[in-house]
Amino acid sequence: MPRLTTPLCRLLGVTQPIIQAPISSSPELVAAVSNAGGLGVIQATWLETEELIEVIAGVKRRTDRPFGANFVLSLTKVNGHALIDTALAAGVPVISTFWTDPAPVIERIHGAGALALHTVGSAEEARRVVDMGVDAVVAQGVEAGGHVWGQVGTLVLTPACVDAVPESHVIAAGGIADGRGLAAVLALGAGAAWIGTRFLLAEEHESHPAYREAVMAARETDTVLSTVFDEGWPDAPHRCLRNDTLEAWLAAGRPASGQRPNEGETVAYFATGEAVSRYSMFEPAAGMTGQVTSIAMYAGQGVGLTNQIQPVADIMAEMLADAAAV
Ligand SMILES: Cc1cc2nc3c(=O)[nH]c(=O)nc-3n(C[C@H](O)[C@H](O)[C@H](O)COP(=O)(O)O)c2cc1C
């Protein structure tokens, strides 16, 4: 495998400039990315304390390489910061934060000897959070899948952030789904690519088979940025695959929450039997039953370049070889 080690890689203690975006809490996925030389990142926001401890232990059993944990700061479970303290106490070396100001947590992250990454949507915000003390910024372009903080495309946001924080590190996110995209963001000055959508089809990523099928089939034009799946995380723009819920809402003229078609209807069930409503923020998880493709299927525009299920090691080898060739 070619090595594309950057100064950011050296800071993180990894050999390859690929970071797996926090799309899942699966220790298998996170460890596979770290074992392939990148940085796997645990999606920690929705875990209970005990679950987080177990996931971290699961990652550590599978790899001795660095990995991270990600927290959505605005959501209640993370808001008291106890969950971040749990990750730090368990020895997670990289903490990534998203959605609202990281100032209240930077000191505790550094105090535990970990690195702090924060996701930004503008060059001005990059400057501000680096001045607060974060060690690297994730510049998230509007092409990104999942919740989207900014409104600028990756091609412009990345170099704008690089110029704004020349003494720090920029990680490019949004729309990077193959080696050409990886080469492009390295050329723009990024120290690594932060990749979500492409890893949705990693063999090690557990999700509902119908969601995987939809990701495989989707084209670059098949995602919509909206605030429609808002139960559990209101007023937060997110990019998802078109489905019947989105189509009906768009056809109705994008009505506000409370006035949307089939509001409050249960469309699916978790494996535990718990109901999932049409406008819930949860995506189709493994073991869910019902009309699972009616709920939020998060994906970025890079879904058009994401077409087959592969082991993490193959995804990374292919991306690195293609980027090196470019
Ligand atoms: C299914 C899914 C879940 C995500 N969950 C989170 C999350 O919990 N925290 C976070 O900071 N970003 C989350 N994101 C956004 C990613 O961190 C990242 O910005 C995005 O995936 C990059 O764009 P890409 O999907 O085009 O690769 C999620 C993205 C997806 C696709």
The ligand as a MOL file (V3000), in Angstrom:
LIG
                    3D

  0  0  0     0  0            999 V3000
M  V30 BEGIN CTAB
M  V30 COUNTS 31 33 0 0 0
M  V30 BEGIN ATOM
M  V30 1 C -24.8240 7.9020 8.5630 0
M  V30 2 C -24.0590 9.1170 8.9860 0
M  V30 3 C -23.9980 9.4510 10.3460 0
M  V30 4 C -23.2570 10.5590 10.7730 0
M  V30 5 N -23.1830 10.8390 12.1130 0
M  V30 6 C -22.3570 11.8320 12.5500 0
M  V30 7 C -22.1310 12.0470 13.9460 0
M  V30 8 O -22.6780 11.3610 14.8110 0
M  V30 9 N -21.2630 13.0280 14.2880 0
M  V30 10 C -20.6070 13.8000 13.3600 0
M  V30 11 O -19.7990 14.6540 13.7420 0
M  V30 12 N -20.8390 13.6370 12.0370 0
M  V30 13 C -21.6820 12.6630 11.6180 0
M  V30 14 N -21.8700 12.4840 10.2630 0
M  V30 15 C -21.2330 13.3960 9.3090 0
M  V30 16 C -19.8110 12.9350 9.0280 0
M  V30 17 O -19.0200 13.2020 10.1540 0
M  V30 18 C -19.1310 13.6010 7.8260 0
M  V30 19 O -19.0990 14.9920 7.9580 0
M  V30 20 C -19.7030 13.2230 6.4710 0
M  V30 21 O -20.0690 11.8750 6.4010 0
M  V30 22 C -18.6620 13.5320 5.3840 0
M  V30 23 O -19.2040 13.5130 4.1140 0
M  V30 24 P -19.3920 12.1970 3.2000 0
M  V30 25 O -20.5790 11.5050 3.7780 0
M  V30 26 O -19.6330 12.7810 1.8550 0
M  V30 27 O -18.1440 11.3750 3.2750 0
M  V30 28 C -22.6000 11.3800 9.8180 0
M  V30 29 C -22.6870 11.0520 8.4540 0
M  V30 30 C -23.3900 9.9400 8.0360 0
M  V30 31 C -23.4180 9.6070 6.5540 0
M  V30 END ATOM
M  V30 BEGIN BOND
M  V30 1 1 1 2
M  V30 2 1 2 3
M  V30 3 2 2 30
M  V30 4 2 3 4
M  V30 5 1 4 5
M  V30 6 1 4 28
M  V30 7 2 5 6
M  V30 8 1 6 7
M  V30 9 1 6 13
M  V30 10 2 7 8
M  V30 11 1 7 9
M  V30 12 1 9 10
M  V30 13 2 10 11
M  V30 14 1 10 12
M  V30 15 2 12 13
M  V30 16 1 13 14
M  V30 17 1 14 15
M  V30 18 1 14 28
M  V30 19 1 15 16
M  V30 20 1 16 17
M  V30 21 1 16 18
M  V30 22 1 18 19
M  V30 23 1 18 20
M  V30 24 1 20 21
M  V30 25 1 20 22
M  V30 26 1 22 23
M  V30 27 1 23 24
M  V30 28 2 24 25
M  V30 29 1 24 26
M  V30 30 1 24 27
M  V30 31 2 28 29
M  V30 32 1 29 30
M  V30 33 1 30 31
M  V30 END BOND
M  V30 END CTAB
M  END
